[in-house]
Amino acid sequence: MKNIVIYGSGGMAREIVELIEDINEVKPTWKIKGYIDDIKGAQQEAINGYQVLGTKKLLKDLAPDTYMVLAIADPSAKEKIHQTIKDYHFNFATLIHPSAKVAKNALVGEGSIIGIDCIISVNVVIGSHVFLNMRSVVGHDTVIQDYASCLVNCIIAGNVVIQEGAFLGSNCVIMEKKRIGQKAKISMGSVVNFDVEDGVVVMSRPSKIMKF
């Protein structure tokens, strides 16, 4: 069993605990040592059965063979933390839920997380520290670059490029052959049928209250 520490202790961290436990039920692989949290670290509370070990100051005391996973959905925050801690030379765990379907020739980078019931089609390339939450689908020949996050039930068609640090909200749809720019944000439920520039926010028309 390989030791793993989860950076963060919020909702995503608890989902990762569940994912790791599901992996271990199929094949015992990981021993969860606990969480690193720069806010809750001093409290050292237990969350879903595992201890908050401390803040990032504790990293220097961890065994060099410890694996790390970043439980941070916000791409900019995730990148910032990775740049802060990468000099510790930890191995970053790539976690793929047993229910996910990943094509044999798809590539999934270091530190990426593939959630429950995700489908990744042929010739897909997923970079490092990418997060695909449950039931997301990635079509053939699509590229998802480092630090991007795709929340629940995202549908990404074929030949799409999701650039570094992009954020896709739940239930959004990206049509084929489109490009989502660096650090762009796609709001939940949006259908994107055009290329998106770097750093912009794409938002569908908000819901309205109708009186009858």
Buried (B, 14 or more C-beta within 10 A) or exposed (E): EEBBBBBBBBEBBBBBBEBBEBBBEEEEBBEBBBBBBBEBBEEEEEBEEBBBBBBBEEBEEBEEEBBBBBBBBBBEEBBEBBEEBEEEEBBBBBBBBEBBEBBEEBBBBEBBBBBBBBBBBEBBBBBBBBBBBBBBBBBBBBBBBBBBBBBBBBBBBBBBBBBBBBBBBBBBBBBBEBBBBBBBBBBBBBEBEEEBEBEEEBEBEEEEEEEE
